[in-house]
């Protein structure tokens, strides 16, 4: 599913809105988001236009993102000649 979220301010108070689209309708969702942005540009009180997707073929089961214990994660290496730091995980 793909969802377009946005805020509207009818009488000054913001109201969250959303419209959903089928997983294979990204083009339609993008066009709708652009229509909202055009309305904002024309002066309507609309903000925070965003698209979010949770496509079934792209979301794995729980635990898939957990790194194996021997996986080493490093934020940066200033000098490649310096050995890398500690592995991430439990140790």
GUDREN-359704 format. One record per atom (N, C-alpha, C): x, y, z; residue in three letters. Coordinates in steps of 0.2 Angstrom, whole numbers, plus 5000, padded with zeros to 4 digits. Example, Ala and Ser with C-alpha at 12.3 -4.5 7.8 and 13.67 -1.06 7.14 Angstrom:
BEGIN
506649725039ala;506249785039ala;506649845039ala;506449895035ser;506849955036ser;506450005039ser;
//
This chain:
BEGIN
500449945000unk;500050005000unk;500450065000unk;500250114997unk;500550184997unk;500150234999unk;500350275004unk;499950325007unk;500250395006unk;499850445004unk;500050515004unk;499750545010unk;500150575014unk;499950615020unk;500050685019unk;499550735022unk;499650805021unk;499250835027unk;499450895028unk;499050935033unk;498650995030unk;498051005032unk;497651055030unk;497451105036unk;497351165034unk;497251215040unk;496551255038unk;495951215038unk;495351255036unk;495151315040unk;495251315046unk;495051375050unk;495651385055unk;496251375053unk;496851395057unk;497051335061unk;496651285062unk;496851225066unk;497051175061unk;497651145062unk;497851095057unk;497451025058unk;497350995052unk;496950935052unk;497450885047unk;497550825050unk;497950775047unk;497550745042unk;497750735036unk;497350695031unk;497850645027unk;497450595025unk;497850535021unk;497450515016unk;497750485010unk;497350455005unk;497850395003unk;497550335003unk;497950275001unk;497850254994unk;498350224991unk;498350194984unk;498650124984unk;498450084979unk;498650024978unk;499450014978unk;499749964979unk;500449954979unk;500749964972unk;500349954967unk;500649964960unk;500450034957unk;500150084961unk;499950144959unk;500350204961unk;501050194961unk;501450244963unk;501450314959unk;501350304952unk;501250354948unk;500650404950unk;500050364951unk;499450404953unk;499550434960unk;499950404965unk;500050434971unk;500550494970unk;501050494966unk;501450554965unk;501050604962unk;500650594957unk;500250644954unk;499750684959unk;499550644963unk;499050674969unk;499450714973unk;500050694975unk;500550734979unk;500750794976unk;500850794969unk;500950854966unk;500350904965unk;499750874965unk;499150914965unk;499150954971unk;499250914977unk;499250954984unk;499751004984unk;500350994981unk;500851044981unk;500751104977unk;500351094971unk;500151144967unk;499651184971unk;499151154974unk;498651194978unk;498951234983unk;499551204987unk;499851244992unk;500151314988unk;500451294983unk;500851354979unk;500351404977unk;499651384976unk;499151434974unk;498851464980unk;499051454986unk;498851494991unk;498451454997unk;498251394995unk;497851355000unk;498351335006unk;498051325012unk;498351315018unk;498451235019unk;498951215015unk;499151145015unk;499951145016unk;500151095020unk;500851085022unk;500951005023unk;501650995024unk;501850925025unk;501650875021unk;501650885014unk;501450835009unk;502050785009unk;501850715010unk;502350665011unk;502050595008unk;502450555005unk;502250495003unk;502650435007unk;502250385009unk;502550335013unk;502250265010unk;502750225009unk;502550155006unk;502750095011unk;502350045011unk;502449985014unk;502249935009unk;502749915005unk;502549874999unk;502749805002unk;502249755001unk;502349685004unk;502949655002unk;503149664996unk;503749624993unk;504449664996unk;504349714999unk;504949755002unk;504949755010unk;504549725013unk;504549725020unk;504649655023unk;505149635026unk;505249565028unk;505049555035unk;505049495037unk;504849475044unk;505249505050unk;505049505056unk;505349535061unk;506049505062unk;506549545064unk;507249515065unk;507649515059unk;507349525053unk;507749525047unk;508349575047unk;508249635051unk;508749685051unk;509249675056unk;509149625060unk;509649615066unk;510349585063unk;510849625064unk;511549605061unk;511749535065unk;512149495061unk;512449435065unk;512949455070unk;513149415074unk;513549435080unk;514249455077unk;514449425072unk;515149435069unk;515149495064unk;514649525063unk;514549585059unk;514949645062unk;515349685058unk;515749735061unk;515449805057unk;515149845061unk;514949915058unk;515349965060unk;515550005056unk;516050065057unk;515750125054unk;515750175058unk;515450245056unk;515950275051unk;516550275052unk;517050315048unk;517750285049unk;518150295044unk;518850275045unk;519250335042unk;519550375047unk;519950435045unk;520550415041unk;520950365043unk;521550335039unk;521450265038unk;521350245031unk;521250175030unk;521850125033unk;522450155034unk;522950115037unk;522850095044unk;522450135048unk;522250115055unk;521750055055unk;521950005058unk;521449945059unk;520749975061unk;520249935058unk;519549955060unk;519449945067unk;518949975070unk;518749965077unk;518449905079unk;518049905084unk;517749845087unk;517149825083unk;516949765083unk;516349745079unk;515749765083unk;515249775079unk;514649795083unk;514249725085unk;513749735089unk;513449665092unk;513549665099unk;513549605102unk;513549595109unk;514249595112unk;514749585109unk;515449575112unk;515649645115unk;
//
